[in-house]
């Protein structure tokens, strides 16, 4: 992953570095108020030759779905087969801050994702929903290779929505294997409701470093911020835990780091993760690449 803390002008060099290390995908972040995800994704794609790039994730309510589809379609045409798109609720406080918080987050996500996917398929879309209102809209340049559109969600109702309308799901960092397994179950419930039998790709983010100590502060901060129901499995996170007090066993469940990194990665895959996106602990791009290089050797 290209962490949000990386200055935009370092995107190209970082993307090339990740590709040189032999990774299959690079995900960029759109968090308020850092760098735009579409711009970062475009630079990452243009700076590389092989690696796929994921937009993880675009807030559903931050753009009109027609605008979102236009951006995704353009990238998909310029870099066919290399784009992965993601749409999410957006952090509640940020969406309030920009005056975009919807009357129903679930409706906004479902309607936006459905409309964007239909437009990318070249369909002419008319919809008058709770959040999305489009009148006879069609893209002039729909992509010949339609990119998958995932949703970045956590809770059970949102996971069912993802199963109904998306091509995949992006699960946030600090997701333990048991949560990934339960998330798959909720996704499958939504897929059954919609009668879907196509593939659904689950991507899981994970803090990562060759040394457990490098992820301790990140994990402690994340646990303080709170998570979705069941995201931390059976870990007894009932009170704030200082970074130095985190048991190694917790870090092995919550991250891909240290001597158990390969085992932690395999556990996520066994639980239903099709792709695991490593979030390097270091914010500095050169240090992050060094961490990824060390992990690459340990994981292969």
N, C-alpha and C positions, 0 to 999 in steps of 0.2 A: 504494500500500500504506500501511496504517497501521502504522508501525514499532512493534516491541515496546517500545521505550523511551518511547513517548508515554504519559503518565499516563492512566488510564482516564477520568477526568473530562473530558478533552479530546476524547473519541471523537466525541461528537455534533457539535461544531463542526467538527472536521476532516472528518467525513463530508459535512456540508453544503458545506464548502469544495470538496471534490473534485467533488461533483455540480455546483456552480456553474461549475466550470472546464470542464464538458462531457465528463468521462470516462465511460466505459461501465460500469466495474466498480471496486469498492474491495475489496481483500483485507485481512483482519485476520489476526493471527498468534497462535498458541497455543504459546508457548515457556515452559518451566519457568525461573524461577518468576515470571513477569510477570503478565499478565492472562488471564483465561479467554476462550477464543476464541468460545464460544457467547454469552456475555454481551456481548462486544464486538460480535459480529455482530448481535445483537438491537438494540442501541442504534443501530448504524449504519443498520440497516434502518428503524427507527422514526423516525429523524431526517431521513430523506430520502424522496423520492417516486418517483424513477425509477431510480436507479442500482442495479445488481446488486451483491450482497455475497458474497464468497467466504470460507469458513472454511478458512484455510490454515496448517497442517493439524492435525487432531485426532489425537493418538497413538492407535493402534488398541488398545493395551493399558491405557490410562489409564481407560477406562470400559467397562462391560459393553456389548456391541453393542445390547442392547435400550434402554439408557439413551441411547446415541448416537442411535439411531433416533427415540426420543421427542423429543429436543431438535430434531433436524433437521425432523421432521414438524411440530412446533408452529410453527417459524419458517416453514416452507413453506406452511402453511395461512394464517398471518397475513399473509404477504407473497408471494402466489403468483407464480411465475415470476421472482422476484428473487434467489433463493438458489442459491449454488454451494457444495457441500460437499466437503471434502477430508479424507482419512484417510491417515496415514503410520505408519512404524515408530516414530517418536519417537527422539530422540537417545539413543544407547546409554547414555552415562554418566548421563543423567537418569532413564532407565527403571530402571537399577540403583539409583539413589538413592532412588526411591520404592518399590522392591521389586516392580516390575512387569515386569522383563525376562523375555520368554517363552522357552520351550525352543526354539522355532523362530520367528524373526521372520517368515519367509515364510509359514508356516502361519497365524500370528496375523493377518497383514495380509489374506491371501486369505480366510480364514474370516470375519473381521470385516466386510470389505467386502461379501462375498456376502450375509451375514446382514442387514446394514443395508439394502442395496438391496432385498432380498426383503421385508423388513418395510415399507419405504416404499411398495412396490408393493401393499401390502395383503394379502400372503400370510401364511398361518399357517406358522410355521417351527419345525421340530424338527431339531436337529443335535447330534451328539455327536462333536466333532472333537478335534484336539490342543489347541486353545485355546478354542474357542467351544462352549458347552454350553447349548442352549435346548430347552425342552420345551413344545411346543404354544403358542408365543408369537405373538400377533398384536396389532397396534396397534388401539385403539378408534377413533382418528381419523387414519387414513392420509391423506396430502395428495392432493387431487384433481389438482394439478399436481406430479408427482414431480420433485424437483430432481435434477440430475446429481450423481453421487458420483465424484470423482476420487481417485487415490492420489498422494501426494507421495513419489516414489521416485527413486533414482539408478542403482543397479547393474543389470547386464543381467538377472539372474534376477528382480529385483523389477519391472523394466520388463515382462517377459513376464507376470508375475502381473497387472500393471495391464491389459495387453491382454486377458487372459482374463476378468477379473471387474469392471473399472471402466468408468465412462463417459468418463473422461478421465485425464490425467496432468499433475501439476504438477512442473515441473523447477526446481531451485533456481537461485539467482543464481550468476554466474560460469560459466554454461553457454555455450560457444562454439557458433557455428552448426553446425560439423561434428559436435559431440556431439549437438545437437538432431536432426540428420538420422539419426545412428546410433540414438538413442533411439527414434525413430519406427520404425526397422527392427525393433528388439527388441519394441516394442509390437505391431507387426503380426504378428510370429511368435506371440506369445501369442494374438492375436485369431484367427489361423488355426487354432491348436490347439483353440480353443473353438468354431470354426465361426461366428464373429461377422462380420456384414456391416454392422452399424450404425455410426454415426459415432463417432469417438473424438477428443475435444477436448484438444489439448495447450496447456497454459499454461506460460509461461516467465517466471520472475522475473528482473529485471535492475536492478542498481544504476544510478541515473540522476541526472544533474545537468547544468545548462547549461554548466558549466566542468569540464573533465577533472580539474583539480587537486582538486576537491571529492570525487572518488571514489577518489583514490589510496590514502589510508589504509585505506579499506574493502576495496579490492582486495588490498592487501598483507596485511592481516589474514586475509582469506579464503584466500589462497594458502598462508599459513602453517598454517592449520587443516587443509588437505588437502581433496581432492575425490575423486569417483568415477573409475573407470577411463575415460579418454578425455574427461573433462569439459572439460579445457582444450585439447583438440585437439593441435596440433603445437607449442604453446608450451613452451619448454624451462624448465619450472619444476622444477629439480633442487635448488635451494637457496633459502633465504629471500631475498626481494628487498625492499630498503627502498623505502618509498613513493616517495621522490624519484628512485629509479633505474628505476622502471617505464617502459618505452617507451610512447610514445603509441599505437603500433600494437597493443600488448597491451590497452590500455584500450579501444580501438575494437573489439577482439574480445570483450572480457569485459563491457562495459558499454554503456549508451546515454547517451553524454555528449559534451560539447564539440561542435566543428564537424562531427564525423562522426556525430552522434546519429541523424540520419535514415537514413544509410547502414547503421548498425549495427542499427537497428530493422528495416529492410527485409531485411537478411541473416538475421535470426532468423525472420522470416515466411517467407522463401523456403526456409529449412531445414525448415519444418514447424510453426512456432509459430502456433497459431490466435489466441492472446491473449498479449500481452506486458505483464506487470505491472511498472510502474516503481516502484522502491524509492528514494525521495528520499534523497540523501546526508545531509541535515540531520536531526538528531534532534528539534529544536524544531519543533512542529507548524506555527507560523506561517512559519518559514523553509522548511519542507518544502513548504508550499502555494505559496510564492513560487517555489521551484525548479520545481515542477510546472507553474505558470503559464507560466514562461519556456520550459520544454520543450514545452508544449502549442503555443505559437506556432511553435516551430522545427520541430515534427513534423507540422504540418498545412499 
